[in-house]
Amino acid sequence: MIARFNKWIALYNSSIDTSRPKPLSRLRQELREWERTRLEDMSERKNREKKIKDTTTYLASNASQFAALTAQVKARVKVKPRADDREAFGSTNAAVSKPDLVRQLTSPSTYAPSSPMSSRKPPGAPPTVDHNVILISDD
């Protein structure tokens, strides 16, 4: 009952705040629709909870299925890079090792300046830092 009242207040206040307020009959209709969907959701939730009462039995009876799904996920983790990834890093091998990938990403040819003016530095200037380097850890 409290949730219904709060919903009514929200509907009414939001309608008043608009340039074209909805008539009260429309607000009542929206409130009835909200109640109907809320009750349907509650009954569905109760039905779902009834289906699996004894979780230990359920887990034991489906252990083989869980193991198969876990194996599928573990197999997907060891996916080789896609063709477009290999092309982007200039590799034609089926797989790119992490050290090679880091070398390719940090090589000066990958991030060469676009104009000759941008590469000129005054004598004695400190070396520039490339902030476009992507670090890959073994974690």
C-alpha positions in Angstrom: 0.0 0.0 0.0 2.9 2.4 0.8 4.6 1.6 -2.5 1.3 2.3 -4.4 1.0 5.6 -2.6 4.6 6.6 -3.4 4.1 5.6 -7.0 0.9 7.8 -7.2 2.7 10.8 -5.7 5.6 10.3 -8.2 3.1 10.1 -11.2 1.1 13.0 -10.0 4.1 15.3 -9.3 5.8 14.4 -12.6 2.6 15.2 -14.4 2.2 18.6 -12.7 5.7 19.5 -13.6 5.1 19.1 -17.4 3.8 21.8 -19.7 0.9 19.5 -20.6 -0.3 17.7 -17.4 -2.0 14.4 -17.9 -5.6 14.0 -16.8 -6.2 12.2 -13.5 -8.0 9.3 -15.4 -4.7 8.7 -17.4 -2.7 8.8 -14.2 -5.0 6.3 -12.5 -4.7 4.0 -15.6 -0.9 4.2 -15.4 -1.1 3.3 -11.7 -3.2 0.3 -12.4 -0.8 -0.9 -15.1 2.1 -0.4 -12.7 0.3 -2.5 -10.1 -0.5 -5.2 -12.5 3.1 -5.6 -13.8 4.4 -5.5 -10.2 2.0 -8.3 -9.1 3.0 -10.3 -12.2 6.7 -9.9 -11.4 6.1 -10.9 -7.8 4.3 -14.1 -8.8 7.0 -15.0 -11.3 9.7 -14.5 -8.7 7.8 -16.9 -6.3 7.6 -19.5 -9.0 11.3 -19.2 -9.8 12.1 -19.6 -6.1 9.9 -22.7 -5.8 11.7 -24.5 -8.7 15.1 -24.8 -6.9 14.5 -25.5 -3.3 17.3 -27.9 -2.5 20.4 -26.2 -4.0 22.8 -28.9 -2.9 20.9 -31.6 -4.8 20.6 -29.3 -7.8 24.3 -28.6 -7.8 25.1 -32.3 -7.4 22.8 -33.4 -10.2 24.1 -30.7 -12.6 27.8 -30.9 -11.7 28.8 -32.4 -15.1 27.0 -29.6 -17.0 28.8 -27.0 -14.8 32.1 -28.6 -15.5 31.5 -28.6 -19.2 30.5 -25.0 -19.2 33.6 -24.1 -17.2 35.8 -26.0 -19.7 34.2 -24.1 -22.6 35.0 -20.7 -20.9 38.6 -21.8 -20.2 39.0 -22.8 -23.8 37.7 -19.4 -25.0 40.3 -17.6 -22.9 43.1 -19.1 -25.1 41.8 -17.5 -28.3 44.3 -16.5 -31.0 44.3 -12.8 -32.1 42.0 -12.0 -35.0 43.3 -11.3 -38.5 42.6 -7.5 -38.2 44.6 -7.4 -34.9 47.6 -9.1 -36.6 47.4 -6.6 -39.5 47.3 -3.7 -37.1 50.5 -4.8 -35.4 52.3 -5.8 -38.6 52.4 -9.5 -37.8 51.5 -12.2 -40.2 52.0 -15.0 -37.6 49.0 -16.9 -36.2 49.7 -15.6 -32.8 51.7 -12.6 -31.4 53.7 -13.2 -28.3 53.5 -10.5 -25.6 57.1 -9.3 -25.9 56.7 -9.0 -29.6 53.5 -7.1 -29.1 55.1 -4.7 -26.6 58.1 -4.2 -29.0 55.7 -3.4 -31.9 53.6 -1.0 -29.9 56.6 0.9 -28.5 58.8 1.0 -31.6 59.5 4.5 -32.9 58.2 3.6 -36.4 54.8 3.0 -35.0 54.5 6.5 -33.6 56.6 8.4 -36.0 55.8 12.2 -36.2 53.5 13.1 -39.1 55.5 16.2 -40.1 59.2 17.0 -40.1 58.6 20.2 -38.1 57.2 18.2 -35.1 60.5 16.2 -34.8 62.8 19.2 -34.4 64.0 19.9 -30.9 66.3 22.6 -29.7 69.8 21.5 -28.8 70.1 20.3 -25.3 66.4 19.6 -24.9 65.4 16.7 -22.7 64.1 13.6 -24.5 60.5 13.4 -25.3 58.2 11.0 -23.6 55.8 8.9 -25.7 52.5 8.8 -23.8 51.0 6.4 -26.4 52.8 3.4 -25.2 50.5 0.5 -24.1 51.9 -1.7 -21.3 50.9 -5.3 -21.2 51.4 -7.2 -17.9 51.5 -10.9 -17.4 48.9 -10.7 -14.6 
